[in-house]
Amino acid sequence: MTQSPNESRLPSGVEPVTPYRASEDGSTFALVRTHSKALALHVVGNHDAFRGEPAEQGILCSLSPENGLALSERFDWLRPRRIPEDRPSFGFGDRIGLATPGHIRALRSSASIFPILAQQSVRENTRTGRSFSMVLADAVFGAFRQGYDRGFGADADHLKETTDALEAARLRYSFFTCDPGDRVEQAEKLSLDEIRSRFAEIVNSREMANRYAGRSYAVGEDLFLHISEENLMRAAVKYGGAIDHATRMYETLVDELGSNFDYEVSVDETDAPTTPLEHLFVALELRRRGVEFVSLAPRFVGAMEKGVDWRGKIEQFSSDLAQHALIARSVGGYRLSLHSGSDKFSIYPQFASETNGRCHVKTAGTSYLVALEVIARRDPELFRSLAIHSLAAFAEDKATYHISADPSRIPAIESLADKMLVDLIAAHDSRQVLHVAFGSVLQSKYMTSFRNVLEQHEEDHFVALAKHLGRHIDGLEVTSNA
C-alpha cells in the first residue's frame, strides 16, 4: 500500500483525517473533515466511478455505499474476503456505523484473530434503518481510515430468507449466516406416537431410517454416539425443515457466487439446547446434501443471553462443549460458532482451547452498549432520556430475544445522580433493557443527538471500544493444541 502525505492538494479549509493513499492508476484518496465537520472522501485523479462535488484538484465524496464500493475496487485490501482456515474469527457488529476504527484498534494486540468488520442481520438493519450496503460501506471506510490492510470479512447475519442472502451476495459479502430457527420444531414436547406420525411425513424418511437408525458413530477416541430409531425420528422432526431451508439457501448462493464464500448454519435461537446427537445428525445431513458450511452454531447449554456473561453450571458446559467440538472436528473440521458471543468472558478461553482455535464468535449489542457508556459520561441528560425511552419500548422489543431482564429491579432513572448513570450499563437488568431497545432508540427523535455526541467525542468512543472488545479478543487468544 503506497501512501503520500502531501496535503497541498487539500481544498482550502478542509482538514485531513488520513494520509493520501495511491491506487495502482496513480489516483490518490484521503478521508477529510469538511467545513461542516462531516467526514468525506477526497479523490484526486481518476474519479469516474465516484459521486461527489468538484473540489480543488478532484472531488469531495460522501461516505455512501456507492462510493464505498468504488473505493474497494481501487484497493483490494478493502474487499471482503473469506476466513483463513487456520485462524479464529470474530464478528464485530456495528449497529450505528461509527465503530469500525475502535474495532480495529481492539485487534492491535492480536496476531491470530480474523475480523468480520461488517456484520449485521436483517432484523438489526430493519430496526436501525440501515441496509447491507450501508453496513459494508461503514466497514470499508473504517478500515480505510485506520489503514487496516490485513483483511476482513463481511457477514450477512441471521438470514431467514434467500432473497436477503442474494442481496448481500450481489454486494460481494463473503460470509452468509443461515438462521433456519423458525423451522426448528419443538420435538421435545411431542409424544412418541406424534413423532412417528410426523417422521413418516418427511420425504425419503425410509431412506433416512436405513441410513442412520441403529448406527453408532465414533466421534474422537472417547465419544461414541448411537442413533436409535426414536432419537433419529426426533432429530429429523426437530431439524428436518431447518436442514431443508439451509440447503436451499446454500444452493442458491452457489448458483450466484460459485463456491467462493463462507457459509454458517445457526440453530442457536431455540428454547432447548442442541444435544450432541442432534448436532451430529444436522452436520451429517448437511454434508450429505453437499452443503459446505464452514461453521455451525448450536444452542449451547446454560444461559447464552445478549450482552451479559454466560450463566449456568460450568461442568455441564465443559462436557457439552467438548462433545460439540469433537463432532465438529470429525465431520469435516468446521468451526463452532458462539451466539451470542457478547461479554461471555467466563467461557472464552475454554471455547478457544477446546476447539483448537477453530471457532467463530459473534458480537453486536456490546458495541452499542459501549456507545451508551460514552454518552452517559459525556451527556448524562441525553443518556437519561435514552434509558427512559428504552424502558418504555422494552415490552415490545424483548419479543425476539431470550433474556431474563426484570425492569422492576431497575432504579428510578429520573432520580439517579449523573455519576451513577453509567452503572446502569453494567447492571444485568438495565444492561439487557438497554441492549434490546437499540432499534427503538436508533430510529427515535434522539438519533441525531446520539450520533453527534459520539462524533464529537470519537476518540473516547474508539478508546472505549478498543478496551471492551479487546477484552473479548484477549479471552480468545489461546494457543492452539492442534
N, C-alpha and C positions, 0 to 999 in steps of 0.2 A: 504494500500500500504506500504510494508516494504522497507526500504532503508538501504544501507550500505555505509558509507563514506570512506571505505577502498580503498585508492588509490595505495596501494603497488602492486596491481595486474596489474597496467597500464604498457603497453610496454614502454620501455625507450624512452624518447624524445617526448612522446605523452602527450598532455595537457588535463586534464579533463574539460568538459563543464557542466556535470551534475553529481550528486552523482550516485552511483550504486543502481539500483533498483532490488530487488529479485522477481522472479516469483515463482509460487507455487512449482515448482520442485527443487527450490534452485539455479537455474541458475541466474546470475546477468548480468545486462545490463547498459551501460552508453554511453552517447554521448561524443566523444573526438575530439580534433583537432589534425590532423596528422602533420607530418613534413612539408607537403606542405600547411598547414593551412586549409585543407579541413575538413569538418565535417565527422565523421564516427561513426558507432556503434560498440562498443567493447562488445563482448559476451563472458562470462566466464561460462563454464559448458556445458550443452546440447545445441549444436548449429546445430543439424542435419538439421533443416528447413531453416537455413540461408546460404547465399552465401558470402564468403569473403576470405581474405588471412590469413594464420596462423600468430598468434602473441603470445606473451608470455601469457600463461595461457588461451588461447582462440583464437578468430579470430576477425579481423577488417573487418567490412562490410560497403559497400557504402549505402547511403540512397536511395536505389532503391525501386520501387514499390513492388518487391518480398519480400524484407527484411522488408518493412513497414507492409505488410500483415502478415508476420511471427511474427513480434513484437506484432501486435494487437491480435494475437492468445494467447500470453503469458499474456496479461493484458487486462481484459475485459473493463476497462475504456478508452481504445484506440479504441474500436469498435463503429462505428456509431450507434446511437440509435434514436428512434422516439421522436418527440417533446412532452413534457408533456402537458396535456390538459389545465392546469391552469397557464401557463406561456407564456408571449410574446416570440416571436422567432426572431432572427436576422441573416441574411446571410452575412458572411464576404467573399466576393470574393477575391481571391489572384491570380492575373494573372502572377506573377513572380515565386511564390513558396517559398518566403522568409518571408512572412508577418505574419504567424500564431502566433509567440511569441508576436508580437505587438498587434494583435487582442485579444489575451488572456489577455494581460495587460489592454486593454480597458474595460474588464469585471470586473476588480477588485472591482470597487465600486458598482457593480450590484449584487443584490441577486435574481433577478427575471428573467432576460433575458436568454433564452436558445440559445446557439450559434450554427449556422451551419458553421463549420470551413472549410469544403470542399464544395465549390460551384463554379462551372464553367459550362458554356454552351458548346455545340458542336461548336457553332460559335466562341466562345472565344478560345477553345482548338485548333481549326483549324488555327486561326490567330497567336497563340503563339507557335505552335508546341508541345503542351502538350497533355495529354490524361487523361481520367477519373482516370486511375490507378496512374498516376503521381500526380494528384491533391490530391487524397486521401492520398498517401504516404507523401506528404509535410505536410498535416494537422496532420497525425499521429505522425510524428517525431517532429513537432512543439509542439503538446500537450505533448509529452513525455519530450521534453526539458524543458517545463515550469512546469512539474509535474501536469498538469491540469487533475484532476480526477473527475470533476463534470458532465461530459457527454457532447457530441456534436453530431450533425447530419452531414450527407453528402448529398448534393443536386445535382443531375444531372439536371442541369438547362436548361430551354427553349428547351425541347426535341421536335423535329419535326417528328422524325422517330422512330418507335417502335424498330427497330434493335438497335438504340443507347440506348434506355431505357433498353433493355435486357443486353447490355454490362455492364451498370452501376449496374444492379441488380445482375449480377454474381460476381461483385466486392464487394457486400454487402453494396451498398449505401442504405440509409434509407429514402430518400426523392426524389421524382420524380416530376418535373415540366413539365407538358404537355403544349406546346405552339402551338395551332392549328391556329395561327393567319393567316397563308397563306390560310386557308379555310374559313375565315370570309369574307362575301360578302359586298359590299358597297350598301346595300339595300336602303339607303337614296337617292341615285341617280336614283332609278328606279321608273317608273310611277306605278300607281295602277294596270293598266292592265298587266304590266310586272310582277308585284309582284304576281298577281293572277295566271298567267301562270307558274311562277317558283314554286309557292307553290304547284300547282297541280302535279308537277313532283316529289315531295317529297314522298317517300314510306310511306304509312299509314297516308297521310295528312288528310284524312277524319276522322280517329280516333283522330288525334291531334286536329282538329277543334272541335270535340264533347267534347274533354277533357278540352279545355281551352277557346274557344271563348265565349264571353259573361259572363265569370265568374269574380267575384270580390274577392279579397283576402285581408283579414285584416292582415296587417303587423304591429304588435305592436298595441297600443291603439289609435294612432292618424294617422296612414297611411293606406289608402285603395287604392289598385291598381286594376283598371278594365281593363281586357284584351278584347278589341274589336276585331272583326274579322280582321280588317286591321292591328291592332297592332300585332296580333298573326302571320299573314302571313309575315309581315315584319321581325319580330323577328326570325321566323323559317327560312326564306330565308337567313337572315344575319348570323345566328349562327348554322343552321342545320348541315352543313358539319363539323364545328368545334366540335359540340357535338358528332357526329358520330365518329370522329377521336379520341377524348378524351376517349370515351367509349371503343373503340378497344384497345387503348394503356393500359388502366386500366385493362381490362380483360386479356391481355397478361401478365401483371405484376402479376396479381393474380395467373395465371397458374404457374408462375415461383417462386413466393415468398409466396403464400397464402395471408393472409390479413395483414401481418406484415410489413407495410411500410406506409409512408405518401405520399399523392398524392395531387398535386396542379394543378388547371386548370387556365391558364393565357390567357386572351384575351385583354391584355393591349396595345399590339403593333399594334393598329389600328388608322386610321385617325380620326374617330368620337368617342366621349365618349360613354361609355356603359350607357344607361339610366337605372333607377331603374326597369322599367318594363322589359327591356331586361335581366337585371341581374336576376330578379325573374324567367323568363322563362328558362334561362340557368340552374339555380340551380334546379328548379323543374324537368326539363327533365333529368339532370344528376342523381338526386336522384331516379327518377322513373326507370331509367335503371340500378340501382344498383351500381352506381359509388360512392364509399365512399371517397369523397375528403375532405381533412382537411382544405384547403384554396382555395380561389378564388381571382384572380387579375383582377378586372375590369379596363377599361380605364377611369380614373377619369377626371373630367373637369379641365381646365387650362393647363398650360404648364408643363408637367412632364418630363423635358429633363434630359439628362445624366449629372451628375456631378455638377449641379447647383441647386439653391433653386427653389422651386415651384413659378410660376408666374400666376397671374390671380386675379379674384375678390373673396376675401376670403369669402364673404357672400354666393356666389354661391357654393363654395367648401364646406362650412359648411353644407348647405342644402343638397347637393348631398351626402356627406359622411354620414350624419345622416340617410338618406334613405337606402343607401347601408348597413350600419351597422344593421339597423332593419331587413332587408331581411336576412342577414347572421345569425342573432340570431333566426329568425323564421323558417328557412329552415334547421334545423339540427345543428345550433350553430357552424358553421365553422369560420375560420379566414378570415379576409380581408387581402390581401397581397398588399404591396405598391411597384410598379415598376415604374420607377427606384427610389429606396429609397435614393440614394446617395445625401447627402447635402440638404435634404428637411427640414431644421431646422425650418422653419416658421410653418410647419403643423404637426410636430411630436407630440407635447403634445396633440393636438386635436385628432389626429389619434388614439393615445393610449387610451385617455379618452373615446372617442365616441364608441370605440369597446370594452370597459371594459377590455382592455389588451389582447383580443383575436385577435391578429394581428401578421403579419409577415412583415418584411422589408428586401428587398434585396439590397445589395450594391456590387460593384465590382470595377468600374473605379476609385472611390475616393481613394482607397488604392494605385492604380497605380500612381495617381497624388501626393500622399504623397511621394512616392519613387522619383518622379521627383523633388519634393521640396528639398529632401536631396541632390540629385545630383546637383541642382542649387546652393546650398550653399557650397558644398564640391568640386565640379569640374565644375566651370562655363563654361569652354570651351567645355566639353562634353555635358552639357545641351544645349548650344547654337547649337551644331551640331544636337542634338536630336530634338530641336524645329524647325530648318530649315527642317530637314527630315520630320517631322510631317506635316508641311505646304505643302510640295511637294506632300505628299500622301493623303492630305485631300479630294481632289475632288473625289477620288475613295473610300476612307474609309468611308465617310459620308453616302454612299448609303443606308445602312441598319439601319440608326438611324434617329429619329425625333429630330432634333436640329436646332437652329437658328443662329449659329455662322456665322459671316461675316469676312473672313480673311482680307479683305481690311481695317478693323479697327484695325488690329494688327500692332504695330510699327515695324520698320525695326530692326530685331533681331541682325543683324551684328553690328549695331551702339549702341546698348544698353550697358550701363555700367554693370559690373558684378553684382553689388549690386541691380540692377533693374530687373535682370532676374527672380528672384523669384516672382516678381509682376505679371508676365505673367500667373502664375499658378492660381492666384486669379481672374484675369480679365475674364469676361464672354466669349468673343470670343476666346481668346487664350486658355482658360481652356478647352473649348469644342474641339478645334482643337487638342490639346494635348491628350485629352481623347480618341477620336475615332481612333487615329493613333497608338494605342498601338500595334496592330498586326504588322504593318509595322516596328515599332521600334524594337520590341522584336524578329523579325526574320531578322534583318539587321546586318550589319558588326559591329554595336555598341553594340550588345548584351553582349559580353564578358566584355567590359568596364563597361557597365551598372551594371551588377551583381557584378563586382569587387568593384566598389565604394560602393555599398550597403553592401557588406560583410566586407569591410574594416571599414565601419562606421555603423556597425549593431546596436550599441546602440543608435545612433542618429535616425536610421530608426525605431527602436522599440518604442522609446520615442515619435517620431512624429506620428506614427500610433496610439499609446495609447491615445494621446491627441486629434487627429482629430476624430477617431472612438468613443472615449469616449464622445465627444460632441453629436454624434448620440444616444448613449446609454442613456445619461443623458436626452435627449429630450423625450425619450420613457418611462422613469421611472415615470409613472403616476399611482397613487394608483387606483386600480380597483374599479368601482362603483358597481360591481356585488355583 
